[in-house]
C-alpha cells in the first residue's frame, strides 16, 4: 500500500510543481508562484541592499547617456549630416579653385565621407515623412552640388538619394521638378565618362521623379477621351433630332 501511495504521489507530482533540494514543493500555478515569491522575500524587505539609495553622479550620467542613445531624433541626425556634407563640398570647391590636381588622400577621404553621409540620409529617407522633411529643412538645395561632385561615387549616391525621396511621393516629385533636377539627371545619363553605376542610378531617379508627370499625362488623356466621347454623343443626339424632324416634315 505504501508503494501504491508513493506511486500515486509520484504520478500526481508531474503536474503539481517541483521540489528544491530541501524537499520544499513549488506551486504549479502562476498565482501560487507569485504568492510563494512574496512570502519568501518579505523577510528581506528590511535589507539595506533593498532600501532606496541616493543615485551617484556617475550612475546618473550613465543613465542620461543611455537614454540619449536610445532616443534618437532623426531630423537632428539628418541636419548634422547635411551640414557636414555642405562643409565637405565647400572644401572641395576651394581646393578646385586653388589647384588643379588629381585626387589626393584628403580628397579621397572626403569622397568616402560624403558617400557615407549620403547613405545614412538615404536610409532615413526611406520613411516618406522624413523624405518630406528633408525638403522642408533645405536638404534639396544640396542636390545640384552633389550630383555635380567630382567623385563618381558621390554622384551615384546622390542620384540614389533623389530616387529614394521621390519614389511614390507626389510632394517631393513636384518639388524636384520645380527645382530643375530633371535636366541634371538627364545630363548624367548622357555622360559616358560618368560610369555605368552613375548612369543607372540617374536613370532610376528620373523614373521616380517623372512618375507624377506620367500620372498627369495619363489623367489628362483619360479626361480628354471622356470629353471627346461626350462631344460625340451630343453630336449624335442633335444630329438624330434634326434628322427625325426633317423626316417628319413632309408627312405633315
C-alpha positions as semicolon CSV with decimal commas, in nm:
position;residue;x (nm);y (nm);z (nm)
1;X;0,000;0,000;0,000
2;X;0,291;0,230;0,079
3;X;0,439;0,166;-0,260
4;X;0,099;0,231;-0,423
5;X;0,067;0,553;-0,228
6;X;0,414;0,662;-0,335
7;X;0,334;0,576;-0,697
8;X;0,018;0,783;-0,681
9;X;0,212;1,074;-0,536
10;X;0,479;1,035;-0,799
11;X;0,222;1,024;-1,079
12;X;0,045;1,332;-0,950
13;X;0,373;1,513;-0,892
14;X;0,430;1,564;-1,264
15;X;0,170;1,841;-1,277
16;X;0,196;1,956;-0,917
17;X;0,511;2,166;-0,930
18;X;0,872;2,084;-0,845
19;X;1,086;2,047;-0,537
20;X;1,406;2,217;-0,429
21;X;1,700;2,040;-0,261
22;X;1,536;2,083;0,081
23;X;1,225;1,897;-0,032
24;X;1,004;2,207;-0,045
25;X;0,741;2,191;-0,318
26;X;0,689;2,483;-0,556
27;X;0,332;2,578;-0,650
28;X;0,229;2,473;-1,003
29;X;0,032;2,790;-1,094
30;X;0,144;3,147;-1,165
31;X;-0,069;3,279;-0,881
32;X;0,092;3,030;-0,647
33;X;0,439;3,127;-0,768
34;X;0,362;3,493;-0,703
35;X;0,242;3,416;-0,350
36;X;0,547;3,196;-0,293
37;X;0,782;3,474;-0,409
38;X;0,616;3,733;-0,185
39;X;0,630;3,507;0,118
40;X;0,997;3,422;0,071
41;X;1,113;3,777;0,000
42;X;0,917;3,956;0,272
43;X;1,184;3,866;0,525
44;X;1,443;4,051;0,317
45;X;1,241;4,371;0,274
46;X;1,437;4,543;0,551
47;X;1,771;4,452;0,398
48;X;1,994;4,759;0,337
49;X;2,056;4,648;-0,021
50;X;1,684;4,676;-0,098
51;X;1,633;5,018;0,057
52;X;1,613;5,327;-0,173
53;X;1,951;5,492;-0,202
54;X;2,062;5,822;-0,345
55;X;2,187;5,786;-0,702
56;X;2,552;5,862;-0,752
57;X;2,660;6,120;-1,008
58;X;2,841;5,853;-1,206
59;X;2,531;5,635;-1,231
60;X;2,314;5,937;-1,315
61;X;2,547;6,028;-1,600
62;X;2,544;5,670;-1,727
63;X;2,163;5,660;-1,732
64;X;2,148;6,000;-1,902
65;X;2,382;5,890;-2,180
66;X;2,199;5,559;-2,221
67;X;1,865;5,737;-2,261
68;X;2,018;5,983;-2,507
69;X;2,147;5,698;-2,722
70;X;1,813;5,517;-2,706
71;X;1,611;5,824;-2,814
72;X;1,749;5,944;-3,149
73;X;1,593;6,242;-3,325
74;X;1,621;6,160;-3,698
75;X;1,567;6,522;-3,802
76;X;1,867;6,634;-3,597
77;X;2,075;6,347;-3,739
78;X;1,983;6,449;-4,095
79;X;2,056;6,816;-4,022
80;X;2,401;6,731;-3,891
81;X;2,468;6,515;-4,197
82;X;2,359;6,796;-4,431
83;X;2,578;7,048;-4,250
84;X;2,880;6,819;-4,278
85;X;2,809;6,750;-4,645
86;X;2,793;7,122;-4,716
87;X;3,123;7,174;-4,537
88;X;3,290;6,898;-4,739
89;X;3,153;7,035;-5,067
90;X;3,275;7,385;-4,980
91;X;3,619;7,248;-4,904
92;X;3,622;7,058;-5,233
93;X;3,531;7,372;-5,427
94;X;3,806;7,572;-5,254
95;X;4,060;7,306;-5,345
96;X;3,948;7,315;-5,707
97;X;3,997;7,691;-5,718
98;X;4,340;7,678;-5,558
99;X;4,493;7,393;-5,758
100;X;4,403;7,163;-6,045
101;X;4,549;6,832;-5,934
102;X;4,440;6,471;-5,923
103;X;4,269;6,320;-5,623
104;X;4,489;6,306;-5,320
105;X;4,446;6,113;-4,997
106;X;4,249;6,401;-4,840
107;X;4,014;6,427;-5,135
108;X;3,957;6,053;-5,139
109;X;3,879;6,058;-4,766
110;X;3,632;6,344;-4,820
111;X;3,467;6,149;-5,102
112;X;3,429;5,842;-4,882
113;X;3,283;6,052;-4,603
114;X;3,033;6,215;-4,839
115;X;2,920;5,875;-4,961
116;X;2,877;5,751;-4,603
117;X;2,669;6,059;-4,514
118;X;2,454;6,019;-4,824
119;X;2,396;5,653;-4,745
120;X;2,291;5,742;-4,392
121;X;2,045;6,010;-4,508
122;X;1,909;5,773;-4,774
123;X;1,836;5,512;-4,509
124;X;1,639;5,766;-4,306
125;X;1,451;5,895;-4,610
126;X;1,300;5,556;-4,685
127;X;1,038;5,690;-4,445
128;X;0,815;5,911;-4,662
129;X;0,762;6,162;-4,380
130;X;1,136;6,208;-4,339
131;X;1,170;6,242;-4,717
132;X;0,925;6,533;-4,699
133;X;1,112;6,676;-4,401
134;X;1,436;6,664;-4,599
135;X;1,290;6,919;-4,838
136;X;1,141;7,130;-4,561
137;X;1,478;7,166;-4,383
138;X;1,653;7,267;-4,705
139;X;1,818;6,938;-4,797
140;X;1,711;6,952;-5,162
141;X;1,930;7,260;-5,213
142;X;2,238;7,037;-5,198
143;X;2,126;6,805;-5,478
144;X;2,273;7,010;-5,768
145;X;2,614;7,025;-5,598
146;X;2,611;6,659;-5,501
147;X;2,507;6,547;-5,849
148;X;2,791;6,753;-5,994
149;X;3,056;6,631;-5,748
150;X;3,393;6,526;-5,887
151;X;3,382;6,172;-5,744
152;X;3,161;5,928;-5,932
153;X;3,071;5,752;-5,608
154;X;2,926;6,073;-5,465
155;X;2,720;6,138;-5,779
156;X;2,589;5,781;-5,769
157;X;2,489;5,807;-5,402
158;X;2,327;6,146;-5,464
159;X;2,118;6,006;-5,752
160;X;2,014;5,718;-5,528
161;X;1,902;5,965;-5,261
162;X;1,698;6,158;-5,519
163;X;1,531;5,834;-5,626
164;X;1,456;5,739;-5,266
165;X;1,292;6,069;-5,171
166;X;1,093;6,083;-5,498
167;X;0,969;5,726;-5,515
168;X;0,589;5,708;-5,473
169;X;0,589;6,060;-5,326
170;X;0,399;6,322;-5,530
171;X;0,505;6,603;-5,296
172;X;0,880;6,552;-5,340
173;X;0,838;6,473;-5,710
174;X;0,676;6,812;-5,764
175;X;0,946;6,987;-5,561
176;X;1,227;6,820;-5,756
177;X;1,066;6,909;-6,088
178;X;1,020;7,269;-5,977
179;X;1,384;7,280;-5,864
180;X;1,504;7,164;-6,207
181;X;1,652;6,831;-6,101
182;X;1,539;6,655;-6,419
183;X;1,785;6,825;-6,662
184;X;2,074;6,750;-6,425
185;X;1,978;6,383;-6,407
186;X;1,936;6,365;-6,785
187;X;2,289;6,501;-6,834
188;X;2,423;6,228;-6,606
189;X;2,257;5,956;-6,812
190;X;2,408;6,104;-7,130
191;X;2,761;6,132;-6,988
192;X;2,969;5,832;-7,096
193;X;3,251;5,936;-6,864
194;X;3,021;5,923;-6,560
195;X;3,034;5,545;-6,545
196;X;2,765;5,280;-6,564
197;X;2,671;5,296;-6,196
198;X;2,610;5,670;-6,206
199;X;2,408;5,646;-6,526
200;X;2,192;5,361;-6,393
201;X;2,122;5,542;-6,065
202;X;2,041;5,863;-6,252
203;X;1,801;5,677;-6,480
204;X;1,632;5,523;-6,177
205;X;1,600;5,869;-6,020
206;X;1,444;6,004;-6,340
207;X;1,186;5,726;-6,342
208;X;1,091;5,813;-5,982
209;X;1,080;6,189;-6,040
210;X;0,867;6,185;-6,357
211;X;0,613;5,941;-6,217
212;X;0,381;6,229;-6,125
213;X;0,416;6,367;-6,479
214;X;0,317;6,032;-6,626
215;X;0,014;6,023;-6,397
216;X;-0,086;6,374;-6,503
217;X;-0,047;6,293;-6,872
218;X;-0,248;5,973;-6,841
219;X;-0,513;6,156;-6,641
220;X;-0,537;6,434;-6,897
221;X;-0,559;6,181;-7,179
222;X;-0,831;5,998;-6,993
223;X;-1,037;6,312;-6,943
224;X;-0,968;6,421;-7,299
225;X;-1,106;6,090;-7,423
226;X;-1,406;6,135;-7,195
227;X;-1,469;6,486;-7,330
228;X;-1,438;6,366;-7,689
229;X;-1,678;6,082;-7,613
230;X;-1,931;6,326;-7,466
231;X;-1,897;6,553;-7,769
232;X;-1,962;6,258;-7,998
233;X;-2,270;6,155;-7,802
234;X;-2,406;6,511;-7,811
235;X;-2,344;6,539;-8,183
236;X;-2,523;6,211;-8,246
237;X;-2,815;6,325;-8,031
238;X;-2,851;6,661;-8,204
239;X;-2,799;6,518;-8,549
240;X;-3,050;6,245;-8,473
241;X;-3,301;6,507;-8,359
242;X;-3,251;6,717;-8,672
243;X;-3,281;6,415;-8,898
244;X;-3,601;6,298;-8,732
245;X;-3,760;6,644;-8,757
246;X;-3,664;6,674;-9,122
247;X;-3,804;6,329;-9,193
248;X;-4,131;6,411;-9,017
249;X;-4,181;6,741;-9,203
250;X;-4,315;6,606;-9,537
251;X;-4,553;6,366;-9,360
252;X;-4,729;6,660;-9,205
